[in-house]
Amino acid sequence: MHYLIDDLHCKLDLRDNLGRTPMHRAVIKDKYATVQLLIEKGASLSIQDDIGETVLHWAIFF
């Protein structure tokens, strides 16, 4: 992740075909270190996916 963010400058809030960001995926997959890194790098916590769920909603589910 450090390489993708710091060296390749990948967009933190880029959405996939379900409207989910890397933060959504990290929360759903229980990747706590990745969640922490994305927060430190400024990833949004308020973006809604295609069904209207934010990262915080997914954190409650998982």
VENMOMO-V259098 format. One record per residue. RES is the residue in one letter. OMEGA is omega in degrees with one decimal (* if undefined). BURIAL is # if it has 9 or more other C-alpha atoms within 8 Angstrom, else .. Layout:
res=[RES:RES]
omega=[OMEGA:OMEGA]
burial=[BURIAL:BURIAL]
This chain:
res=[M:H:Y:L:I:D:D:L:H:C:K:L:D:L:R:D:N:L:G:R:T:P:M:H:R:A:V:I:K:D:K:Y:A:T:V:Q:L:L:I:E:K:G:A:S:L:S:I:Q:D:D:I:G:E:T:V:L:H:W:A:I:F:F]
omega=[179.3:-179.8:-179.0:-176.5:-172.7:-175.4:-178.0:177.9:177.2:-179.7:-177.0:-174.0:176.2:-176.3:176.1:-177.0:176.1:-179.6:-177.5:179.8:173.8:177.9:175.9:-177.1:-179.7:178.6:-178.5:-177.9:179.6:178.8:-172.4:179.0:178.1:176.7:-180.0:179.2:-179.4:176.2:179.9:-178.2:173.6:177.8:-178.8:174.7:-172.3:179.7:177.3:174.8:-174.9:177.5:174.1:-178.5:174.7:176.1:-178.7:174.9:-178.9:178.5:178.5:-178.8:-175.4:*]
burial=[.:.:.:#:#:.:.:.:.:.:.:#:#:.:#:.:.:.:#:#:#:#:#:#:#:#:#:#:.:.:#:.:.:#:#:.:.:#:#:.:.:.:#:#:.:.:.:#:#:.:.:.:#:#:#:#:.:#:#:.:.:.]
